[in-house]
Amino acid sequence: MNQITPMLKIEPKIEIIPPTAPFSEAQRSWLNGFLAGALGLDGSTALSPAQNGAVLAPAGDADDDEAPWHDQTMPIAERMKLAEGRPLRRRLMAAMAQQDCGQCGYNCSDYSDAIANRSEARLNLCVPGGKETARMVKALYEEIDKAPAAAKPAAAAMPATVSVVVTEPGRSRDNPVAATFLSRRLLNKPGSEKETWHIEFDLAEAGLDYVVGDSFGIFAKNDLGLVDQIIALLGASHMTQVNGKSLRQCLLEDVSLSPAPDSLFELISFISGGATRDKARRLAQGEDPDGDAATLDVMAVLQKFSGVRPHPEAFVEALEPLQPRLYSISSSHNATPGKLSLTVDCVRYVIGKRKRLGLASTFLAERINPGDKLHVYVQKAHGFALPADPKTPIIMVGPGTGIAPFRAFLLDRRATGAPGKNWLFFGHQRSDCDFFYADELNAMKTSGLLTRLSLAWSRDGDKKFYVQDRMREVGREVWTWLAEGAHLYICGDAKRMAKDVERALVDIVAHFGARSTDEAVSFVADLKKKGRFQLDVY
C-alpha cells in the first residue's frame, strides 16, 4: 500500500479548506494540498482507494527503521517491548495483529498512522487483535491528549468526521455490495470431528472480480435465538426503537454480541452499586475477579449481572459494531468467472452448559439459504499472490482450511496454462474423513498439474504427525525446489502451525543448504524480503 511522503510540501492552487476553518496556516496549506491531490483537483491523478487509506505519518515523527514486531506469531507483550521508545504511530502499529489482513480497511502500518493522525476515529477495527489490541490502542491513543501541544501531530486538529476516502463498490468494508449465496457442501465425511463447508456465491450481479490470494469479506447476521434471549434478559420488547429500527433488528445486524467489550462493563458500573459496581469496574480495566473474563460474551455478562438491566438504547450504545469477517478465497476468477467459493470451518463450542456459535461460520452453514443476498466485498491481498513469472515453481503448505487459497492457486494455474511446478502439503486429522477436495487434488496430480502432493494426518497413527513433519521427511527435495527459485506459501493458524512450519523450513535450509542455524534464519528472512516466502495466517 503506497505511503504519501510527509515532508513533501505542496502549494495548491485550489482552496478547499476556507480561511475561516479552525486550522493554522500551515495546517490549512497541508490539508488543501492533500485534498486537492486526493480528489484529483490539482490536475494530477486522484489517489486510489488504497492510497486514500494510507494516511500521512505525523511530521517530525519519522521512523524509517524496519518494524521488527511485524510478525503475526509474536505475542503482543513482545511486540510492545520491541516498540519501546519508538514514535506513537509505531507503537500503535505494534499493538495491531500484524496480519495485514485488510479487515480494518487498511494494513497495520496505515491503520496506526491514521489513528495517530486522528483521521480515523474508530479504534476497534483490528478484529484479529481482539481485546488485547483494543485495550492497548485505547491506552496509546490517550497519549495524544496528554502530549504537549507542540508535540501533537498537526493533523490532530482535523475533525474526526472529515473523510475523503472513496472506494469502488465491493472493494472495501465501507462500500460493500450484494452477492447471492448459491450453495454449501459439507467437506468432511462421517466420523470427522470437524464441520467444514465448501461455500459458493454468485458475483455476476455484483460485477465483482478478484485475483487469487485475495480475501472475501462477509457481513453476517447474529443468531436470532441468541438475540431474543438477550432481549429477554434486558426485560425489553423486541419492538423497542433504537437508532431508528427495532431492538431485535439492531441486535441482529448492527452490533457484536461476542466478546463483551469493556464499555459494557463500564455501563454496568455506572448503573449499579456496591460489590456489583466494583466487579464491573475491575472487568472494564482488564482484571479478572472471578476467573471467567475470557468466557464472557454479551449474553454471559447479562447473566452474570442479572440484577442489572440497562436501558436498551444505552445497552446498544455500549456494544461494539458488528465487524465483517474475512475468508481466503478458494476459487479462481479465471477458471470460473462470476463465481466465488470459500472453505469454512464451522465454529461451535460449549462453555458451561451453553452452546456458543461462531458468527459468520454458522451464518454460512445454517442461517442463510440459496438465493439469499448478503453484503460482501473483495479485500485485495497484501503480499500474498502467485509469482509474476508463471514458470516459477511454488510450494504450498495449507493444512485444514489453509488449503483454500492453494486450491485457488492451482485452479488459476490450470486456467492460465502456467507451466510452473506445483507442490502442495496438506494435512488434517484423519485421511478417511478429512481429506478436503480429495478427488480434485488426485485428478490434478494425475494430470500433472500438481507435481507433488504430500499429506500428513495427525490422528491416523499412535503419534501425531503434521505437515512440518512431512516437510522434514522430504527436506532435501524442498531445498532443491528453493534452490531452483521456488516461492513458498503458508496458510493457516498463525500461533502454532505457521511457527512450526517456519522452524522446519529453517532446519531444512540449515541441514541441506549446509548453513549454520543463524545463516538459515537469515536465508529464510531474505526469502520473505524478496517475496519468495509469503503467509496468509489468522
N, C-alpha and C positions, 0 to 999 in steps of 0.2 A: 504494500500500500504506500503510495507516494507521500512524502512529507514535504511541507512548504518550508523554505528556509526562513527562519525567524529574523535574521539580521538584514534581509533584503529590504531596502527602503523603496517604497512605491509612491510615486507622485501622481495620484489620479486626477484626471480632468473632470470626472463626473462626481458631483456632490450627492451622495446617498444619505449620509448622516448629516442632518441640518446643524447649523452653528449653535442653535438653541439646545441641542441634546446635551445631557449631563456628562460630557466627556471633556478631558483636556484636549488641547490642540493636537498633541502627539497621538493620543488615543483615537481622536476623530480621523486624523490622517490615515492611521493604520487601518481602521475599520472601513473607511471609504475605499482604500486600495484593495483590501481583502474582498469586500463585497463586489466591487467592480470586476475584479478578476474572476471571482467565483461564479458570477452571473453572466460573464462574457460581455459586460457593458463597456469594457475598455478596448474593444477590438480584438481581444485575444479569444482563444477557445475557452468556453466555460469549463470549470472543473468537473470531472466525473463524479458520480456519487461517492466513489471510494475516496477521492481527493477532498470532497466536501466534508467527509467524516474525519479526515486526517487533520486535526486541529493543531495550530501552532503551539510549540513549546514556549513558555514564558521567556521574554527577553532577559538576559542575564542569568538564565537558569540552564545554560548549555551544559551538556554532558555527553560527549561523543564516545565514551568508553563503551565496550561491549556490556551486555546485560548478563552477567554470569548466573543470575537467578532464573533466566528464561528456560526453565526445564520443568516439564509437566509432572515429572516424577518426584520433584523435591518438595518436602513439607513446607508449609507457609512460614514456620518459625525459622527455618534455614534460609529461606529466600529473604526474609526481612533482615536477617543478620548480615547477609551479603550486601544488602542495600543500605546499611547504616552509613550515615554521613553523606549520602547522595542527595541531590535535589528532591523536593517533594514529589514531582511528577514521576521520578524514577522509583521512589519508594511506593507510590501508588501502583506503578506497574508491577512491582514485586508482590503486591497483595493480590493481583489477579491470578486466575487459574493457570496461566501460561500456555493455554491450548490454542490461542489464536483461532478459535473455532468460528468467530464471527457472530455468535449468538447474541452478543450485546450490540451488534451493528457496527463494530469496529474490530481492529485487532487489539491485543493487550496494550501495546505501546500507545496507540492513538486514543484508546479509551481513557487511559491515565492522563494523557495530555489534555484531553477535553475536560476532564474533571478539574484538573489543576487550573485550567483557564476559565473555569466556570461557564463554559459554553455548553456543558452537559450537566444538567441538574439532577439527573437520575443516577443515584449511587448504587442501585441494586440490580444492575443488568448482568452482572457476571454470574450466571446460573451455575456453571461448573464449580465456582469457588465456594458456593454455599454461605453459611453463616460466618465462617472464619473470615472470608474475604469481605463480606458486608460490614462486619464489625471493624475490621482493620481500615477499610476505606473511609468509614464514618469518622473514625478517630483521626486519621490523617487529614481528612477534609476540614476538620475543626481547626487544624493548624493555620489554615489560610486566614481565618478571622483573628487568630491570636497573633499573627505575624505583624511586625511594624508596618505602617502604611507604605513606606518606601520599598519594603521587601516584597510586597504583594505583586502578583502578576498584573500587568497593565490591563489584560482582558478581564480582570476580576470586576471591573466597573460595568461590564456588559450585562444587561439584564438576562436572567436565566431563560427567559421566554424567547429571546432572539434566536432564530434558526434560519439557515439558508440552504439546508440540505434538501435537495430534490432528487428523488430516485425514480428510475423507471419502474413501472408496476411489476410486482412479482420479484423484485431484485433486492428487497430488504425487508426486515421485520416491520418497518414503519409504513410500508406500502405493499401489503400482501394482495393476492388475487384469489379468485375462487377456482378450485380444481375439483374434479369429480372423482370420488372414490369408486374404484372398479370392483376389486375383489381381494380376498385374503385366502391363503392356503397354508395349512399347518405343515411345517418342515420336519418336525420330529415324528418318529414312528412310535407305536405303543411300547411302553417300557422306559421311555425317557423321563428324566426328572425335570426337563425343561419344557418351555412352551414358546416356540419361536415361529413367527409368521412371515410369509412372503406376501407383501402388500403391494397392490398395483393402483396407479392413478392414471387418469386421462388428462393430459395437459393441453390438448388441442384447442379447446375453447379459450383457455387462459393465454394461449400464444406463447408459452414458455418453452425455452430450450435450456440446455445445460451442457457442461463438459464433465467427463468422468473425473472423479476426485471431488466434485462439488458436493454440498450437503443440501438437504431439503428441510425447510422449516415448516412446522405444523402448529397451528393454533387449535389445540384440543379443548374440549369442554370437561368440566368436572363431572363426577358421577352424581346423577340425580338423587340416588338413595342417600349418599353422604350429605348432599346439600340439604335435603329435607330433615335429616337427623340434626344438623346444626341449627336449622331454623327452630326446631322443637326445643333444643337446649336453650335457645335465646328467648323462648316463650313468645315468639313473634308470629305474625301471619306472613305466609309466603307472598301475599299481595302488597305488603308494606312497600311504599315507594322510596327508593334510594337512587339518587343520581338519575332521575327520570325514567327508571324502569323498576320492575318488581324486584323484591329482595331475592326471590328464587332465581330470576334471570341474572341478576347481578352476581350472585354466588356461583352460578353455573359458568358464566362466560368471562368475568372481569377480574377475579381475584384468586390468588393461590391459597389453597387450603392445607398445604403441607410444604415445608415445616412451619411451625408457628414463629412469626417474626418477633423481634424484641419489642417492637411498637405495640403488639398486642398485650404483652406483659406490662408495658408502661401504662396502657389504658386501664388494665385491671387494677394496677396500683393506685391510679387516680380516683377510682370509684369504689375502693374498698378501704378497710382499715385494719389495724392490729396486726396479727400474725399473717393474715392473708396479704395485706399490703407489703409487708416485709419480704415475704416469699416471692411475690410478683416482682418487686424491685430487684431482688438478687438475680432472678432469672433474666430480667431485662439487661443486667450488667454482665451476663455471660456466666454466672455462677450456676451451681447445680445442687441446690439444698437437699433435694430428695433422691438424687442419683437417677433421675429419669428424664433429664432435659433433652437427651438425644432422641427420645421416643415421642416427644410432644409435637403432634401436628395440631391444627386449629381445633378440631373436634376434641382431642385429648385435653387441650387446655380448658375448654369449656366444661369438660367432665371433672377435671382436677379442681377448678374453682367454681364448683356447681352452685354456690350461693351467690355468685356474682352474675348479673345479667346485663351486659352492656346494651345501650340503645343501638338498634340495627344500623343507623347511619354512622355512629361513632365506631361501631364494630367493623363495618366495611372499610372505613377510612383507615383503620389501624392495620389492615391486611396489605400484603404486597400485591402488585399487579400480577395477573396470570401471564407467565412468560411463554413464548413459543419454545418448542423442543426441536432440536436438530438431529437428523439422522443421515448417515452416509448413504449416498445413492448407490443402488446395486444394479443399475441398468445403464445402457449406453444410448444416447440420443441418435448416434449414427446407426445403431442397429435397429432401434425401434422408435422412430420419430413420433413425438406426441404422446409417448407413454413413458412412465417412470415407475420404478419399483424400489422398495425398501426391504431390509431384512431386520425384523424387530423382535427382540426378546421381551416377552410379556412379564411384567414385574408384579408379583403377588406375594405377600408375606403376612405373618400373623405376629402381633405384639399383644401380649396378654391373651385375651380371648377375642380380640377384634381383628378382622381382616383388613389389611391395608392394600391399596391398589396404586400401581404406577399410573400417573396421569395420562400421558399420551399413548403408552403401550396398550393399556386396557381399553382406551378410547378406540384405537385402531382394531383391537382384537374383538370387541364386542359391542361398542356403543355407537357405531356408525354402520350404515347399510349401503350396499351397492347402489349407486346413483345419487347418493347424498353429496352435497357440496361442502367444502371446508376451505378456510383461509390458509394459504400456503405462500411460500416464497423460496427462491433458489439462493443459497448462500455460496458465493464464489469461494473456492478453496484458497487458502493462503499457504503456498509452499507444499502442495500435495497434488501432483499431476504426473501423467506419463512423460517420459523423456521426449524432448523435442525431436530427436532423431528416432524414427520408428525402427531402425535396425538395432538400437541399444537393447541388450538383454535386461530383463527385470527379475528380481527375486521378491516374492510377496509373502509376508508372514501374517496370517489372519485367522487365528482360532475363533471358534464360535461365530458371533455376528460380525466379527472382524473380517469375515470373508466378503462382506458387502461391496466395498469399493474395488476389490480384486476380481470379483465376478464382472463388475462393470469394465475394468481394465481389459479383461480377456475378451468380452463381447465386443468392445471397441476395437481392439487389435484385429479381431477376426473381420469385423465390418469394414475396416480401412485397409485390410491386407498388409498390415505391418509385419515385416519379416523377422523382427527381433525374437530371441528365445524367451520363453516364459517359464518360471519355476514357482510353484505355489506350495507353501507349507500351511496345512490346515489341521486343526485338532479340535477335539471336544471330549465329552465324557465317554461315550460308547459308540463303537463303529456300526452296530446294527440298528441304532435308532437316532443317532445324532450326526449322521453324515449328510450335511446340507448339500443340495444340488448334486447329489452323487451321480445321477445319470448324465447330467450336463457335463460335469467335470471329466467323467470317464470317456465321454464322447469326444471332448476336446483333446484328451490325451491320445485317444485312438487316431484322431485326425492329424495329430502332430502340432496343433496349436499350443497345447500345454506340453512343453518339453519335458518337464518333470513334475510329479505330484507326490509330495512327501507328507505322510499322515501320522498323527500322534493321538492316541486315545488314553485318557488319564484313568479310566475306570475299567478297562478291559482286563488288566492283569493285577497281580498282587501289589505291584509297585506302580505308583503314579508316574506317568510318562507324558511329557509336554513337548510343544513344538521346539522349545530351546534345546531339549534333549535330542530330538531328531536332528536339529541343526548340527550339534556337536558330532553326531554319528557320521554325518556326511560333510564334515568341515573342510576336508581337502577340496571337494568339488565346489563348495561355497566360495572358498578362497580363489579357486580358478576362475569362477564367474566374475568375482570382483576384480581380479587382475585383468580380465578382458573388458572391463569398463561397465559392468552391470550396475544398475541402480537397485537399491534395496529399500523396501517399504514395510512398515509395521502398522497394523490397525487393530485396536482393541483396548484393553484395560491399561491405563497409564500407571497405576500404582504398583502392580506386580508384574504382569506379563511383559510389558514394554521394557521394564528394567531388566528382567531376566533374559529377554532376547538380546538386548544390547550387551549384557555381560557375556553371553555366549558368543556374540559376534567379536568382542574384544579377545576372548580366549582363542577363537579360530584364527584371527589375524596374528596373534602372538605366536601360536604354535606352527601354523602352516605358512605364515609370512616371515618366520624367523625374526621376530621382533621382541623386544622386552615388553613388559606389561605397559609401562609408560608410553613407549613408542606405539603400541597397539591402540591405546586410548587416544593418542594424538591422531593416529590414522583414521579412526572412526569419527573423531571430531572434524577432521578435514573432509570426510565424506559428507557430513552434514553441511558444512560451509559451501561445498560445491554443489549441493542439491542432489547428491547421489544417495543420501540416506534420509528418507522422509517419513514422518509419523503422522498418523491420524488417530489420536488416542483420546480417551474420555474417562 
